[in-house]
Amino acid sequence: MVLSLAAIRTERLVLPLWTAADVAAIRAGSRTGFLGAWHPDFPRPDDVAAASLWREGDPWGPRSIARGVTVLGSIGFFGPPEAGDGPAEVEVGYGLVREAWGWGFATEALQGLLAELEPGIAVRASIRPENAASLRVVAKCGFTRLRGTTEDGELVMVRPAGEAAGEAAGEIAGGGAGDRRPPA
């Protein structure tokens, strides 16, 4: 169940683990980090909260979602997989600055992260029921079961162990529509 410390690369994105310097900058509200310039709306409140989960050398911790040298959001697990009665399971969380919504970046980042997992690990995500975009993201990434709700009313979606990370093996969803240009 070892996840690499190396940055994960997808077609358009890089997902490096946060460093101590990144976490310090996020907590301080800085606008620069490991890769260079951050999007003006990064860090978001959820990113600041994720900084509390960071541990030096923990491959299951928070990672940046970056396009080029611009950090657009974060993704990561809430700790390593936990063994239970069934397969080991881990919870994932992700988020992007508003300008990066609608370009397929969340789907691409989640598919990239899930592709690094061993097949025997189930993954869950808690999503507000009104967040239709995030529900589409997890559906595209193989989260096929609704386990119930959290005490906060979030839907708990699960990608069973051994499921493909995308609609087809190796597929990375693209994004963009019309004449809009995606954020740097």
C-alpha positions as CSV (number, residue, x, y, z in Angstrom):
1,M,0.0,0.0,0.0
2,V,2.9,2.3,-0.6
3,L,2.1,5.5,-2.5
4,S,5.1,7.2,-4.2
5,L,6.5,10.5,-2.8
6,A,7.1,11.6,-6.4
7,A,5.0,14.2,-8.2
8,I,2.2,12.6,-10.2
9,R,1.9,13.8,-13.8
10,T,-1.1,13.7,-16.0
11,E,-1.7,15.1,-19.5
12,R,-2.1,18.7,-18.3
13,L,-1.3,18.6,-14.6
14,V,1.3,17.9,-12.0
15,L,0.4,16.8,-8.5
16,P,3.4,17.3,-6.2
17,L,3.2,16.6,-2.5
18,W,3.3,19.6,-0.3
19,T,6.6,20.5,1.3
20,A,7.1,22.1,4.7
21,A,7.7,25.4,2.9
22,D,4.4,25.1,1.0
23,V,2.5,24.4,4.2
24,A,4.1,27.4,5.9
25,A,3.2,29.6,3.0
26,I,-0.4,28.3,2.9
27,R,-0.9,28.9,6.6
28,A,0.6,32.4,6.2
29,G,-1.7,33.2,3.2
30,S,1.2,33.6,0.8
31,R,0.8,33.5,-3.0
32,T,3.9,31.5,-3.9
33,G,5.1,28.0,-3.3
34,F,7.1,25.0,-4.6
35,L,6.1,25.4,-8.2
36,G,6.1,29.1,-8.4
37,A,3.1,31.4,-8.6
38,W,-0.2,30.3,-7.1
39,H,-3.6,31.3,-8.5
40,P,-4.7,34.5,-6.8
41,D,-7.6,32.6,-5.2
42,F,-5.3,29.9,-3.8
43,P,-5.1,28.9,-1.0
44,R,-8.9,28.4,-0.4
45,P,-10.2,27.8,3.1
46,D,-10.2,24.1,2.4
47,D,-6.6,24.2,1.4
48,V,-5.7,25.9,4.7
49,A,-7.7,23.1,6.5
50,A,-5.8,20.5,4.5
51,A,-2.5,21.9,5.8
52,S,-3.4,20.6,9.2
53,L,-3.3,17.1,7.8
54,W,0.3,17.5,6.3
55,R,3.1,15.3,7.7
56,E,6.6,15.4,6.4
57,G,7.3,12.4,4.1
58,D,3.6,11.2,4.1
59,P,2.7,10.2,0.5
60,W,-1.0,10.1,1.5
61,G,-1.1,13.8,2.4
62,P,-2.1,16.9,0.5
63,R,-0.8,17.6,-3.0
64,S,-1.1,20.6,-5.2
65,I,-3.1,20.5,-8.4
66,A,-0.9,22.6,-10.8
67,R,-1.2,23.5,-14.4
68,G,2.2,24.7,-15.6
69,V,3.6,26.6,-12.7
70,T,0.2,27.8,-11.4
71,V,-1.4,26.0,-8.4
72,L,-5.1,25.8,-9.0
73,G,-6.1,23.7,-6.0
74,S,-5.3,20.6,-3.9
75,I,-6.0,16.9,-3.7
76,G,-5.0,14.2,-1.2
77,F,-6.0,11.5,1.1
78,F,-7.1,11.9,4.8
79,G,-4.4,9.5,6.0
80,P,-3.3,6.1,4.8
81,P,-5.7,3.3,4.0
82,E,-7.4,1.6,7.0
83,A,-8.0,-2.1,7.1
84,G,-11.5,-3.2,8.1
85,D,-13.6,-6.3,7.6
86,G,-13.2,-5.9,3.8
87,P,-10.5,-4.3,1.6
88,A,-8.4,-1.5,2.9
89,E,-10.1,1.9,2.4
90,V,-9.0,5.5,2.2
91,E,-10.8,8.8,1.9
92,V,-9.9,11.4,-0.7
93,G,-10.6,15.1,-0.9
94,Y,-10.0,17.7,-3.6
95,G,-10.9,21.2,-4.6
96,L,-10.1,23.9,-7.2
97,V,-10.3,27.7,-7.3
98,R,-13.5,28.7,-9.0
99,E,-11.8,29.9,-12.2
100,A,-10.6,26.3,-12.8
101,W,-14.0,24.7,-12.6
102,G,-15.5,23.2,-15.7
103,W,-12.2,22.3,-17.5
104,G,-11.9,18.7,-16.3
105,F,-9.0,19.4,-14.0
106,A,-10.6,17.8,-10.9
107,T,-11.4,14.6,-12.9
108,E,-7.9,14.5,-14.4
109,A,-6.3,15.1,-11.0
110,L,-8.4,12.4,-9.3
111,Q,-7.9,9.9,-12.1
112,G,-4.1,10.5,-11.9
113,L,-4.1,10.1,-8.1
114,L,-6.2,6.9,-8.2
115,A,-4.1,5.4,-10.9
116,E,-1.2,5.3,-8.4
117,L,-3.1,3.2,-5.9
118,E,-2.8,-0.6,-5.7
119,P,-6.0,-2.3,-7.0
120,G,-7.0,-3.7,-3.6
121,I,-7.7,-0.3,-2.0
122,A,-11.3,1.1,-1.9
123,V,-11.6,4.9,-2.0
124,R,-14.4,7.0,-0.6
125,A,-15.4,10.7,-1.0
126,S,-17.9,12.8,0.9
127,I,-19.7,15.3,-1.2
128,R,-22.5,17.7,-0.6
129,P,-25.7,16.5,-2.5
130,E,-26.1,19.9,-4.2
131,N,-22.5,19.7,-5.6
132,A,-23.5,18.1,-9.0
133,A,-20.1,18.8,-10.6
134,S,-18.2,16.9,-7.9
135,L,-20.7,14.0,-8.1
136,R,-20.0,13.9,-11.9
137,V,-16.2,13.9,-11.1
138,V,-16.4,10.9,-8.8
139,A,-18.8,9.0,-11.2
140,K,-16.2,9.5,-14.0
141,C,-13.6,8.1,-11.7
142,G,-15.4,4.8,-10.8
143,F,-17.2,5.8,-7.6
144,T,-20.2,3.6,-8.2
145,R,-21.7,3.0,-4.7
146,L,-23.6,5.3,-2.4
147,R,-22.7,4.2,1.2
148,G,-25.0,6.7,2.9
149,T,-24.5,10.2,4.4
150,T,-22.2,11.8,6.9
151,E,-23.6,13.6,10.0
152,D,-23.2,16.8,7.9
153,G,-25.5,15.4,5.2
154,E,-22.7,14.8,2.7
155,L,-23.2,11.8,0.4
156,V,-20.5,9.1,0.9
157,M,-19.5,7.8,-2.5
158,V,-17.2,4.7,-2.8
159,R,-15.0,3.4,-5.5
160,P,-14.7,-0.3,-4.8
161,A,-11.3,-1.9,-4.6
162,G,-10.1,-3.0,-8.0
163,E,-12.2,-0.5,-9.9
164,A,-10.8,1.5,-12.8
165,A,-10.0,5.1,-12.0
166,G,-11.8,6.4,-15.1
167,E,-14.6,5.6,-17.6
168,A,-12.1,3.4,-19.5
169,A,-8.7,2.2,-18.4
170,G,-6.1,4.8,-18.9
171,E,-8.6,7.5,-20.0
172,I,-8.0,11.0,-18.8
173,A,-11.0,13.3,-19.2
174,G,-10.3,16.5,-21.1
175,G,-12.0,19.8,-20.4
176,G,-12.9,23.1,-21.7
177,A,-15.7,24.4,-23.8
178,G,-16.3,27.1,-26.3
179,D,-13.7,29.9,-26.6
180,R,-12.8,30.0,-23.0
181,R,-9.1,29.6,-22.1
182,P,-8.3,27.5,-19.1
183,P,-6.4,29.1,-16.2
184,A,-2.6,29.1,-16.5
